């Protein structure tokens, strides 16, 4: 479920930034000929889109932080419950990295 939530948040974030870019391009094009209320309305819309993008970014950051903390906790629990297996896994990973490093 956390993956689905993070993926959805990423999709929303990308859509918000795409909208922001589109609105900004339109503002640049329309600012040349618009004056007064129309320009103010477009600027307000861009401001609202930017606020939505910031909120989505904050939600994504919080979600990633929670998932990272859960991974750290799960790893710590595993290492405390299985110290020798953890040492063996770490040694095996170190050995594989050493093999790959010497091949270059």
N, C-alpha and C positions, 0 to 999 in steps of 0.2 A: 504494500500500500504506500509506503514511503517513496518508493521509486516512481509510482504512478503520480503521486502528489508533486514530486520534484519535476517530473517530466512535464506535467500540466503547467506548473509554474514557469518552467523554461519556455514553453510554447506561448504562454500569455505574455511573458517578458519580451520575446522576440516580436510578437504581434504589436505590442505597445511601442517598441522602438521603431518598427517599420512604419507605424502610423505617425510617430514623431518625425521621422525623416520625411515622409510624404507631406505632412503639414508644413514643415520648415521649408521644403522646396516650393510649395504653393505660396507660402508667405513671401518668399523672395521674389517670386514671379509677380504676385499680385500687389506687392507693396509699391511697385513702380507706377501703377495706375489707380490704386485705391487710396482713398483718404478718409479720414474721420471714422465714422462708426463701423464701416466694413473692415478696416484695418484693425481696429480695436477688437472686434469680434473674432477675427482670425487669430490675433495674438492671445486672446483669452482661451480659445480652443487649444492652441499649442501649449499654453501654460497648464491647462487641465490634463492634457495627454502626458506631459512631463511629470506631473504629480502622480498620475496613475502608474507610470513606468517606475518611478522611484519606490512606490509602495510595493509593486510586484517584485522589484529587486530586493527590497528588505525582506519580504516573505521568503524568497528563494534563499537568501543568505541565512535566515533563521532555520529553514528546513535543512540546509546543508550542515549547519552547525550542530543541530540535533542529531543528524545521522552520523556525523563524525564522532560526537561524544558517545553515541551508542556503540559504535565500532570500537572505540578505545576501551570502554567498559567491558564489552564482550571479550576483547583480547586479554585484558588484565585478569578477568575471571578465569579464562582458559589457562593462562600461564600459571596462575596460583593453584589451580586444580590439577594441572599436569605439568609440573616443572621439568621433568626429564624429557618428556616428549617435546616440549617447547625448545629445550636445548638441542635435541636431535634435529628438529625441523630447522632451527636457525643454522646449525652446522651444515646441513644439507643444502640450504639456500646459499650459504657462503661458499660452499664448494662449487656449486653450479656457477655462481658469479665469477669465481676464480677461473674456472675452465673457460668460460666465455671471454674473459678479459685476456687470457693468454693466447687465444686463437687469433687475435688481431695483431 
